[in-house]
Structures are given as C-alpha cells and as structure tokens.
Amino acid sequence: FRAVMRLRSETRVREYERLMASVPLLSERLTAAERGVLAGALEESFFVRGEEVVTQADPAYVFFIVSEGCCEIRINGAARGFLQKGNVFWERTLQNREWNAVTVVVTSETATVLTFDG
C-alpha cells in the first residue's frame, strides 16, 4: 500500500513539475530544482461550476495554478477575463500581502486548482 501511495505521489509531483515548466512566470524565475520543491508543496483543490475559488476583498495569501478547467475573473461582479490550464494568479498580491482585487469563479463543469500557501 505504501509503495502504491508513494508512486502515486511521485507521479503527481512530476505532473506538477511539467505544468510549472509550461508557465512562463515559473519557468523563467525558478530552476528545475526549485520547481521540484514547489511541486512537492502544492495542494490540489477541486471546484464545481459556479464556485468561487477566491473572493474579492478577502485576504490574498495563496498562490494558485489552474491545473484543469476554466475560471472567470470578475471585478465588482463584471467579467474581466478568463483563466485556464497553466494560468497562475495572485503572484503580485501574495508578494505584497494585499487583498484580493478580483473574484475567480469556475465556469467549466469542474476545475482543479493547485495552491501554495505562502
């Protein structure tokens, strides 16, 4: 059982590393070794259509990478853009310890978002 769980975990970490290598922000600023460490610290969160991943005016303390699905960016309820696989959000607010400037809502049937709690 432990061997199966370890293999599953290692496979997931490699998948996260590949995803991060395709994200310019991460591939340009982090070495492969640093992305590997980050991949091991990521947590998966699952959402369904209509759920808010983050809410405007809440504290921003988590870095997000969309792993699967699509999300809409809203400011004061108005659509301002979309996020899909490989898009990241909150790098600026996380660095500056700001409040969320937008609400992010899942628009696909489901979405998987990888999070790193800074």
N, C-alpha and C positions, 0 to 999 in steps of 0.2 A: 504494500500500500504506500509506504513512504517513498519507494523508488518511483512509483507512478506519479505521485504528487510532485516530487522533485522534477521529474521530466516535464510534467505539465507546466510547472513554474518556469523552468528554463526555456521552454518553447515560447511561453508568453513574453518573457523578457526579451528574447531575440526578436519577436514580432514588434514589440515596442521600440527596440533599437532601430529596426528598419523604418518604422514610421517616423521616428525622430530624425533619421538621416535624410528623409524626404522633406523635412520642414526647414526652409532656409534659415530662419531665426536660430534654430538649434544646431543645424549642421555647420553654419558659419561661425558660431560663437563657442561651441563645445567640441572637444576632441571626442574621438570614438570611445575612449575610456570613460570620459565624463558622462557621455550619453548612456553608457552601460550602467554606471552608478545610478543615474537618474531613472533609467528604465526599471531598475530593481526597486525603486521607491514609489513608483506610480501605483495608484489605486484606480480600479475601474468603478465607474458609477453608471447605472442603467436608468434610462428615462423613456417615457412614452409620449406620444403626440400630445401637445398642449402643456406639458410640464415645464416649469421654469427651472433652468439649470442654475441661473443666478438672477437676482432681482435688483433692479436699480435702487440705489441709495443704501444697500446693505454693505457692510464692511467687505473689502476685497482682500482676501488672504490666501487664495488658492489659485494656482496656475492650471489652466485647462488645455487639453489637446483633444480635438474631436477625433475619435477613432472610427466610428461608424455613424451614419445617419446625417441629417441636416437640421440646422437650427436657424432661427431668425433673430436678428439683432433688433431690439426696439428701444427707442428713446421716448419717454413720456407716452408710451403706447403706440407710437408710429413706427412702422417698419423702416429700418435704415440699412439693412444688408443681411447677408446670409453667411453661415459657416458650414463647412463640410469636412470630410475626412482630411486630416492633416492640418487644418486651421488651428491656430492657437489663440488664446485670449487671456487677458489680464497680466501680460508681462509688465506693462507700464504701471498699472495700479498696484501690482504686487511689490515692485521695486520701491515705489513711493509711499506705500501704505495708505492708499486712497480709498474712497468709497466707490462702489460700482457705479459707473456712469450710464450703464445700459441694463436692460433685461434681456436675457437669452432664453428663447422658448423653442422647444423641439417641434419641428414641422413634419418630419418623417414619422412613419409609424412607430419606430423606436430609435434610440440613439445611445451610443456608448461613448462616454467621455472619460478620458484619463486625467487624473488630478494629482497634483503635487502640492501639498500643504506646506507653504514656506514659513 
